[in-house]
Structures are given as C-alpha cells and as structure tokens.
Amino acid sequence: MASSPPTGKLEFDVEIDATPEQLHHMWAHRPHPRAPHQLRESSRMRSTRRRVREAKTAKQVVEEIDDENKSIRFKILEGDLMEEYKSFVITLQTLPKKEGKGCIAHWTLEYESLRQFFIELTGDMGAHLVKEK
C-alpha cells in the first residue's frame, strides 16, 4: 500500500496577467453569490486518467484577510477533500512580478491526513490500555 506523508506543506507559484490587487480583491472581497461573505462553496473539475471529469466540492471559511500583504487564508470545512484530510488550510498571497505586468499567485497548502489522526488515536488508546493493567 502506497502512503502519503501524514502531514505536509506544499508551496507553489502560478504567474498570471492580472495585477496582485485584482486577484487579491477577487478572492478576499467577492463572495460566492450563493453564500455569505465569510463562507464559500466551490466546485472544481478534476481530470482522471480515463479523461472522465468529476466535480469536486469544498466548503471553506475565510480565516484571515491581510489587505496590506495581499494574502488570504482559508480553512476547508467539508467536502471531498475532507474525506482524506483531518485538516486542510490554504493560503494565497498575490505578489507583483519582478519584471513585466501581472502577478505571481503564491499558494501554500497545509494539511494533516486522516491516516495520521488514526495513527495517533490508536497509539493513545494503546498507551491508555497499558496503564489500566
């Protein structure tokens, strides 16, 4: 059985033509039309090897908006991602490109898998049972 790291942090950059202000404003200040300002629901399409497309959903809460540094932090509350993760937090910071127009969207994904949760839970239960003897 292949296993993924139980906890982790993944960072990556995506360059786009929009300004840092435009992208930050879209994520931080334009709520999803069917949800309250601080609670959003999104659906993204995922392509699989068989080229079958399947909608994936996530409901997230905005934990922090930093307009000065153009960053926003989301915590995923429920949806397809939470079937595999105990916690999943996404941070987006929009930065100006050093040369030319546009910006760099710097994404940070921090997660703890359910696998780690159950490893720790089982260890704690085992330690408790040994103390009872």
Secondary structure in CASP SS format (residue, H / E / C, confidence):
PFRMAT SS
TARGET T0000
AUTHOR 0000-0000-0000
METHOD secondary structure of the structure
MODEL  1
M C 1.00
A C 1.00
S C 1.00
S C 1.00
P C 1.00
P C 1.00
T E 1.00
G E 1.00
K E 1.00
L E 1.00
E E 1.00
F E 1.00
D E 1.00
V E 1.00
E E 1.00
I E 1.00
D C 1.00
A C 1.00
T C 1.00
P H 1.00
E H 1.00
Q H 1.00
L H 1.00
H H 1.00
H H 1.00
M H 1.00
W H 1.00
A H 1.00
H H 1.00
R C 1.00
P C 1.00
H C 1.00
P C 1.00
R C 1.00
A C 1.00
P C 1.00
H C 1.00
Q C 1.00
L E 1.00
R E 1.00
E E 1.00
S E 1.00
S E 1.00
R E 1.00
M E 1.00
R E 1.00
S E 1.00
T C 1.00
R C 1.00
R C 1.00
R C 1.00
V C 1.00
R E 1.00
E E 1.00
A E 1.00
K E 1.00
T E 1.00
A E 1.00
K E 1.00
Q E 1.00
V E 1.00
V E 1.00
E E 1.00
E E 1.00
I E 1.00
D E 1.00
D C 1.00
E C 1.00
N C 1.00
K C 1.00
S E 1.00
I E 1.00
R E 1.00
F E 1.00
K E 1.00
I E 1.00
L E 1.00
E E 1.00
G E 1.00
D H 1.00
L H 1.00
M H 1.00
E H 1.00
E C 1.00
Y E 1.00
K E 1.00
S E 1.00
F E 1.00
V E 1.00
I E 1.00
T E 1.00
L E 1.00
Q E 1.00
T E 1.00
L E 1.00
P E 1.00
K C 1.00
K C 1.00
E C 1.00
G C 1.00
K C 1.00
G C 1.00
C E 1.00
I E 1.00
A E 1.00
H E 1.00
W E 1.00
T E 1.00
L E 1.00
E E 1.00
Y E 1.00
E E 1.00
S E 1.00
L H 1.00
R H 1.00
Q H 1.00
F H 1.00
F H 1.00
I H 1.00
E H 1.00
L H 1.00
T H 1.00
G H 1.00
D H 1.00
M H 1.00
G H 1.00
A H 1.00
H H 1.00
L H 1.00
V H 1.00
K H 1.00
E H 1.00
K C 1.00
END
